[in-house]
Amino acid sequence: MKISFLIYSYFPYGGQQRDFLRIVKACLSRGHEIDVYTMKWQGELPEGLKLITVPVKAMRKTTLYRRFTDWVKQALSAQTPHPVFGFNKMPLLDLYFAADPCFAEKVDMQRGAYYKYTGRYRHFKKYENAIFGTNSKTHALILSPQQHTAFIRYYPDCAERLHNVPPGISRDRMVLARDIESRREFRREFAIAEDTKLLLQVGSGFRVKGVDRSLRALASLPEQLRRNTHFMLVGQDKPERFRALARKLKLGDQFTVLPGRDDIPRFLAGADLLLHPAYVESAGYVLLEATIAGLPVLTTANCGYSFHIEQAQSGEVCSDPFSQEELNTRLLAMLARIDSAPWSENGLAYGKRDELYALPEVAADIIEELFPQRSCE
């Protein structure tokens, strides 16, 4: 059948984008005809995919998103009806991939009362209601127990339209053992001494990922340990404000920022601990990628995949609500035990579970089950 995929922007480094591409490829491999509507595409273009670049512009994001929706709606109206699968919240969708957390919950937990009077609130609430509201028929793929609970709490009528899906980690991220030689080569390349504790954070959108929390946790370490610890940040975003915070915390020489890149497994091999104290995170694939690579993880409970860290016993999870003091304390304790605790071995063992890699095929199965009559046209 024909399937139209909608995503505002594609680049190869975000978890949402990687899930999108894997599901697209799974559908292509089954012989489906795939159209992709997006405003921006960066990276590889799978063979057989028809890319439609939506030519809209605006100063404000909400205006841009509305124009995108209107343009795609008009384009789809001229076609034979077929499934429309979106990776951002918007009208038009038959199926939504819940890469983002529940907006209604986020507003209640993180915004002041005044926010509900803004145009930005009205836009995003309307777009979320188009998927999860009482009158909607849109189905949604849900990534974590936290998401499932939140959406049902705020949109109780959507329960029968929610479909829990497993992670979609790429199997090439699984390793059988920590590679000591890869670690040494990585550290030589980046001039990181063997006895230096290397903290790694990976993710695009530095503010939401809690980079400020990571820097403050590093600054809280006892002086001798702090001087022997380096923090490396890899991701797609503007780093200036975080470099300024590092200088303010007197961490300028211990903080490296690198743009998004494709060789993250090398960083997972070279680091001592993955630090990921995000403010909000629907999933957090890097938590699992670190775990199955044998890299211990320190994260926060509001990351969707933090429950995997607890199940695998591959690191520690800060409680919700977040406390900077708790993060500081846990970081110090983990660094003290990094060479003796079983976090690495536990993570490697957890990585042998087949369900960790099943998302693309499960998503393709759900599409075919939800729209069987269209599969036969």
Secondary structure, 3 states (H helix, E strand, C coil): CEEEEECCEECCCCHHHHHHHHHHHHHHHCCCEEEEEECEECCCCCCCEEEEECCCCCCCHHHHHHHHHHHHHHHHHCCCCCCEEECCCCCCCCEEECCCCCHHHHHHHHCCHHHHHCHHHHHHHHHHHHHHCCCCCCEEEECCHHHHHHHHHHCHHHHHHEEECCCCCCHHHCCCCCCHHHHHHHHHHCCCCCCCEEEEEECCCCCCCCHHHHHHHHHCCCHHHHHCEEEEEECCCCCHHHHHHHHHCCCHHHEEEECCCCCHHHHHHHCCEEEECCCCECCCHHHHHHHHCCCCEEEECCECCHHHHHHHCCEEEECCCCCHHHHHHHHHHHHHHCCCCCHHHHHHHHCCCHHHHCHHHHHHHHHHHHCHHHHCC
